[in-house]
């Protein structure tokens, strides 16, 4: 059911190991006599290391910068909201939980973990604000305990006050979404992979509140939208050019980068190359990552991508890169997304699936 977590539960504190290196790289066109073209993109490593099985349906139903991002303006009272961050003690889920604490949100007392993880209570601590919260992790295979915990938390928190963040495993995406819908838990799906078309259809049919996106970072969301607009305005601008895509993530990431897939969709509109998602070169070994210029300190948590358009005679190459070490930028965006969703629950009567572009357009990303 996927790879196992590298987070040691022998201690009751599980913190995400981050490095201060977060690179937002601008790469301009080389080997060309044309004016340079530069794009700035940021990638999302959305999947953490734990393997998951879907719970059975019961049928019953830097310091100042980080602190400034906690000042997100929300026009509704979210003091009673609790966030069930599923996927801990995996590093991405843990980083998202820390970001929720940093932004003043409460964590639910129980969350779901992978079936291979022993039940345990961990302490999630935000290193910026010093806020902390104890969370009991229940394996997804313990369905009776999970069902009881969810119902208890919903009763204690009150209507529309229990929401979820999912950073679990690609194999659990579709089943987990159905679980959230059946239990009436609005969610932010940060996990990539799964059958995305089915995911969207299931949630739209259920009229369920959710934010679903392959990337949670403000910068990449804005620039993905810009790239989509570029493809619409100038389709075929790179006809005759060959597309190549390489991406590297930590070796515990099971699936191909969701961000790369989304970017490729726009690149294909710009070029007549018959490039497919299956042609993306995926790097998941340490030596390959180092050769791809990933710093050694980033091997356990990075997202490096390179996209190129190359002319038929090889004389012109356009290169786009987005390279990130660490998870903070994604965690911050995820916490903003769940706050946005909590606000929508109080403003709209009928459930809807939102994207991170909706979150950005609402001014909810800081």
C-alpha positions as CSV (number, residue, x, y, z in Angstrom):
1,X,0.0,0.0,0.0
2,X,2.9,2.4,-0.7
3,X,6.1,3.2,1.0
4,X,6.5,3.5,4.7
5,X,7.2,6.6,6.7
6,X,10.7,7.6,7.7
7,X,9.5,9.4,10.7
8,X,10.4,7.8,14.0
9,X,7.5,7.4,16.4
10,X,9.7,6.5,19.3
11,X,9.4,10.1,20.4
12,X,6.0,11.7,20.9
13,X,7.2,14.7,19.0
14,X,7.4,14.5,15.2
15,X,8.7,17.7,13.5
16,X,9.2,18.3,9.8
17,X,12.9,18.7,9.1
18,X,13.3,21.7,6.9
19,X,16.3,23.5,5.4
20,X,16.5,27.2,4.9
21,X,17.1,26.7,1.2
22,X,14.0,27.6,-0.8
23,X,15.0,28.6,-4.3
24,X,12.7,30.4,-6.7
25,X,14.7,30.3,-9.9
26,X,14.4,32.3,-13.1
27,X,15.8,30.6,-16.1
28,X,15.8,32.5,-19.4
29,X,16.1,31.2,-22.9
30,X,19.6,30.3,-24.0
31,X,21.2,29.4,-27.3
32,X,18.9,31.8,-29.1
33,X,19.2,35.2,-30.8
34,X,15.7,36.0,-29.7
35,X,14.7,38.1,-26.6
36,X,14.9,36.1,-23.4
37,X,11.8,34.4,-22.0
38,X,11.6,33.9,-18.2
39,X,9.2,32.1,-16.1
40,X,9.1,31.8,-12.3
41,X,7.5,28.6,-11.1
42,X,7.3,26.8,-7.8
43,X,6.7,23.1,-7.4
44,X,4.6,21.1,-5.0
45,X,5.6,17.9,-3.4
46,X,2.2,16.9,-2.2
47,X,2.6,13.3,-1.2
48,X,4.1,12.2,2.1
49,X,5.7,8.9,2.7
50,X,3.1,6.8,4.5
51,X,1.1,4.2,2.7
52,X,-2.7,4.3,3.2
53,X,-5.7,2.1,2.8
54,X,-9.1,3.8,2.6
55,X,-11.3,3.5,5.6
56,X,-14.4,1.6,4.9
57,X,-17.6,3.7,4.6
58,X,-20.0,2.9,7.5
59,X,-23.0,4.0,5.6
60,X,-24.2,6.0,8.6
61,X,-23.1,8.9,7.4
62,X,12.1,33.3,8.3
63,X,10.2,34.4,11.5
64,X,8.7,37.8,10.5
65,X,7.7,36.6,7.1
66,X,6.0,33.5,8.5
67,X,4.3,35.6,11.2
68,X,3.1,38.2,8.7
69,X,1.4,35.4,6.8
70,X,-0.6,34.5,9.8
71,X,-2.5,37.8,9.5
72,X,-4.8,36.5,6.7
73,X,-8.0,38.5,6.8
74,X,-11.1,36.3,7.2
75,X,-14.5,38.0,7.7
76,X,-16.0,35.1,9.7
77,X,-15.2,33.7,13.1
78,X,-13.1,30.5,12.9
79,X,-12.4,30.2,16.6
80,X,-14.4,26.9,16.8
81,X,-12.9,25.3,13.7
82,X,-10.8,22.2,14.1
83,X,-8.6,20.8,11.3
84,X,-8.1,17.0,11.0
85,X,-4.7,16.8,9.3
86,X,-4.5,13.3,7.8
87,X,-1.1,11.8,6.8
88,X,1.0,12.6,9.9
89,X,3.6,11.8,10.9
90,X,4.6,12.2,7.3
91,X,6.6,15.4,6.7
92,X,4.2,17.2,4.4
93,X,1.2,16.6,6.6
94,X,3.2,17.6,9.7
95,X,4.3,20.8,8.0
96,X,0.7,21.6,7.1
97,X,-0.4,21.0,10.7
98,X,2.3,23.3,12.0
99,X,1.2,26.0,9.5
100,X,-2.4,25.6,10.8
101,X,-1.2,26.3,14.3
102,X,0.9,29.2,13.1
103,X,-2.2,30.8,11.5
104,X,-4.3,30.4,14.7
105,X,-6.3,27.3,13.7
106,X,-6.9,24.4,16.1
107,X,-6.0,20.8,15.3
108,X,-8.5,18.1,15.9
109,X,-7.5,15.7,18.7
110,X,-7.6,12.7,16.4
111,X,-6.3,12.2,12.8
112,X,-5.9,9.4,10.3
113,X,-2.5,7.8,9.6
114,X,-1.4,4.9,7.4
115,X,-2.3,1.3,8.2
116,X,1.3,0.3,8.8
117,X,1.8,3.0,11.5
118,X,1.3,2.1,15.1
119,X,-1.4,4.1,16.9
120,X,0.2,6.9,18.9
121,X,-0.2,10.4,20.2
122,X,2.2,12.9,18.8
123,X,2.9,16.5,19.7
124,X,2.8,18.9,16.8
125,X,4.8,22.0,17.6
126,X,5.1,25.2,15.4
127,X,8.7,26.4,15.8
128,X,7.7,30.0,14.9
129,X,4.9,30.7,17.4
130,X,5.6,28.0,19.9
131,X,2.0,26.8,19.7
132,X,1.6,23.0,20.0
133,X,-1.2,20.4,20.0
134,X,-1.4,16.7,20.9
135,X,-3.0,14.6,18.2
136,X,-3.9,10.9,18.4
137,X,-3.0,9.1,15.2
138,X,-5.4,6.3,14.2
139,X,-4.5,3.9,11.4
140,X,-6.9,4.1,8.4
141,X,-7.5,0.3,8.8
142,X,-9.1,0.9,12.2
143,X,-12.4,1.9,10.7
144,X,-14.6,1.5,13.8
145,X,-12.4,3.7,15.9
146,X,-12.1,6.3,13.1
147,X,-15.9,6.4,12.6
148,X,-16.4,6.9,16.3
149,X,-13.7,9.6,16.5
150,X,-15.1,11.5,13.6
151,X,-18.6,11.5,14.9
152,X,-17.4,12.6,18.4
153,X,-15.3,15.4,17.0
154,X,-18.2,16.7,14.8
155,X,-20.5,16.7,17.8
156,X,-18.0,18.5,20.0
157,X,-16.9,21.1,17.4
158,X,-20.4,21.8,16.1
159,X,-21.8,22.1,12.5
160,X,-19.3,22.9,9.8
161,X,-16.4,23.2,12.2
162,X,-14.5,20.0,11.4
163,X,-12.5,20.2,8.2
164,X,-9.7,18.0,6.9
165,X,-6.4,18.3,5.1
166,X,-5.2,15.3,3.2
167,X,-1.5,14.5,2.6
168,X,-1.7,10.7,2.6
169,X,-0.9,8.5,-0.4
170,X,-1.9,8.5,-4.1
171,X,-3.6,5.1,-3.8
172,X,-6.0,6.5,-1.1
173,X,-7.0,9.8,-2.9
174,X,-10.3,8.6,-4.3
175,X,-11.4,6.5,-1.4
176,X,-10.5,9.2,1.1
177,X,-12.5,11.8,-0.8
178,X,-15.5,9.5,-0.7
179,X,-15.0,9.0,3.0
180,X,-14.9,12.7,3.7
181,X,-18.0,13.2,1.6
182,X,-19.9,10.4,3.3
183,X,-18.9,11.8,6.7
184,X,-19.7,15.4,5.8
185,X,-16.1,16.6,6.3
186,X,-15.1,19.5,3.9
187,X,-11.4,18.9,2.9
188,X,-8.3,20.3,1.2
189,X,-6.8,17.6,-1.0
190,X,-3.0,18.1,-1.1
191,X,-2.2,14.6,-2.1
192,X,-1.5,14.2,-5.7
193,X,-2.2,11.1,-7.8
194,X,-5.3,8.9,-7.9
195,X,-7.9,9.2,-10.6
196,X,-8.3,13.0,-10.8
197,X,-11.2,13.0,-13.2
198,X,-13.2,10.6,-11.0
199,X,-12.2,12.7,-7.9
200,X,-13.7,15.8,-9.4
201,X,-16.8,14.1,-10.7
202,X,-17.5,12.3,-7.4
203,X,-17.2,15.6,-5.4
204,X,-19.2,17.6,-7.9
205,X,-21.9,15.0,-7.9
206,X,-21.9,15.0,-4.1
207,X,-22.0,18.8,-4.0
208,X,-19.3,18.5,-1.4
209,X,-17.1,21.4,-0.2
210,X,-13.5,20.9,-1.1
211,X,-10.3,22.5,-2.4
212,X,-8.5,20.3,-4.9
213,X,-5.3,21.3,-6.5
214,X,-1.9,19.8,-7.5
215,X,0.0,22.6,-5.9
216,X,-0.7,24.7,-2.8
217,X,2.0,27.4,-3.2
218,X,0.8,31.0,-4.0
219,X,3.6,31.7,-6.6
220,X,3.0,28.5,-8.6
221,X,-0.7,29.0,-8.5
222,X,-0.4,32.5,-10.0
223,X,2.1,31.5,-12.6
224,X,0.2,28.3,-13.6
225,X,-2.8,30.5,-14.2
226,X,-0.5,32.8,-16.3
227,X,0.8,29.9,-18.3
228,X,-2.7,28.7,-19.0
229,X,-3.6,32.1,-20.2
230,X,-0.5,32.2,-22.4
231,X,-1.5,28.9,-24.0
232,X,-5.0,30.2,-24.7
233,X,-3.8,33.5,-26.3
234,X,-0.9,32.0,-28.3
235,X,-1.6,28.4,-29.1
236,X,1.0,26.8,-31.4
237,X,3.6,29.5,-30.6
238,X,6.2,26.7,-30.2
239,X,5.1,24.5,-33.0
240,X,8.0,22.5,-34.3
241,X,9.7,22.5,-30.9
242,X,10.3,19.3,-28.9
243,X,9.2,19.2,-25.3
244,X,11.3,17.6,-22.6
245,X,10.4,17.4,-18.9
246,X,12.4,16.2,-15.9
247,X,11.4,16.3,-12.3
248,X,13.0,15.2,-9.1
249,X,11.5,14.6,-5.7
250,X,12.6,12.8,-2.5
251,X,12.6,9.0,-3.1
252,X,9.6,8.5,-0.9
253,X,7.3,10.3,-3.3
254,X,5.3,7.6,-5.1
255,X,3.8,9.4,-8.1
256,X,4.8,11.8,-10.8
257,X,4.6,15.4,-9.9
258,X,1.1,16.8,-10.1
259,X,2.5,20.2,-10.9
260,X,4.5,18.9,-13.8
261,X,1.4,17.2,-15.2
262,X,-0.5,20.5,-14.9
263,X,2.3,22.5,-16.6
264,X,2.6,19.9,-19.4
265,X,-1.1,20.4,-20.2
266,X,-0.3,24.1,-21.0
267,X,2.9,23.3,-22.8
268,X,1.1,20.9,-25.2
269,X,-1.2,23.8,-26.2
270,X,1.8,25.8,-27.1
271,X,3.5,23.1,-29.2
272,X,2.5,20.4,-31.7
273,X,4.9,17.9,-30.1
274,X,3.2,14.6,-29.2
275,X,4.5,14.7,-25.6
276,X,2.5,12.8,-23.0
277,X,2.5,12.8,-19.2
278,X,4.1,9.3,-19.4
279,X,7.1,10.9,-21.1
280,X,8.0,12.9,-18.0
281,X,11.3,11.7,-16.6
282,X,10.9,11.0,-12.9
283,X,14.0,11.0,-10.7
284,X,13.7,9.3,-7.3
285,X,17.2,8.2,-6.4
286,X,19.8,10.3,-4.5
287,X,22.6,10.2,-7.1
288,X,20.1,11.2,-9.9
289,X,18.9,14.1,-7.7
290,X,22.4,15.3,-7.0
291,X,23.2,15.1,-10.7
292,X,20.1,17.3,-11.2
293,X,21.7,19.9,-8.9
294,X,19.6,19.1,-5.8
295,X,21.8,20.1,-2.8
296,X,22.6,17.2,-0.5
297,X,20.7,18.8,2.4
298,X,17.6,18.7,0.2
299,X,17.6,15.0,-0.7
300,X,14.9,14.2,1.9
301,X,12.6,17.0,0.8
302,X,12.7,18.8,-2.5
303,X,10.8,19.5,-5.7
304,X,13.0,20.3,-8.7
305,X,11.6,20.6,-12.2
306,X,13.0,21.5,-15.7
307,X,10.9,22.0,-18.8
308,X,12.5,22.7,-22.2
309,X,11.3,23.6,-25.7
310,X,14.0,22.8,-28.3
311,X,13.9,23.7,-31.9
312,X,14.2,21.0,-34.6
313,X,17.7,22.0,-35.5
314,X,18.8,22.3,-31.8
315,X,19.9,25.9,-32.2
316,X,17.2,27.4,-29.9
317,X,16.2,26.2,-26.4
318,X,13.7,27.7,-24.0
319,X,14.2,26.4,-20.4
320,X,11.8,26.8,-17.5
321,X,12.9,25.6,-14.0
322,X,11.3,25.7,-10.6
323,X,13.4,24.4,-7.7
324,X,12.4,24.2,-4.1
325,X,14.0,22.6,-1.0
326,X,11.7,22.4,2.0
327,X,7.9,22.3,2.5
328,X,7.1,25.6,4.2
329,X,5.7,27.4,1.0
330,X,3.3,24.5,0.4
331,X,2.2,24.2,4.0
332,X,1.4,27.9,4.3
333,X,-0.7,27.7,1.2
334,X,-2.5,24.6,2.5
335,X,-3.4,26.3,5.7
336,X,-4.7,29.4,3.8
337,X,-6.8,27.1,1.6
338,X,-8.5,25.4,4.6
339,X,-9.2,28.8,6.1
340,X,-10.7,29.9,2.8
341,X,-12.9,26.7,2.8
342,X,-14.1,27.3,6.3
343,X,-15.2,30.7,5.3
344,X,-17.1,29.4,2.3
345,X,-19.0,27.0,4.5
346,X,-20.4,30.0,6.3
347,X,-21.1,32.0,3.2
348,X,-22.6,29.4,0.7
349,X,-25.4,27.0,1.1
350,X,-24.4,24.5,-1.6
351,X,-21.2,22.6,-1.7
352,X,-18.7,23.2,-4.4
353,X,-15.2,22.1,-5.5
354,X,-12.7,25.0,-5.5
355,X,-9.3,25.3,-6.9
356,X,-6.3,27.2,-5.6
357,X,-6.9,29.8,-8.2
358,X,-10.2,30.4,-6.5
359,X,-8.3,30.8,-3.2
360,X,-5.9,33.2,-4.8
361,X,-8.5,35.3,-6.5
362,X,-10.3,35.6,-3.2
363,X,-7.2,37.2,-1.7
364,X,-6.9,34.3,0.7
365,X,-3.2,33.5,0.0
366,X,-0.6,35.5,1.8
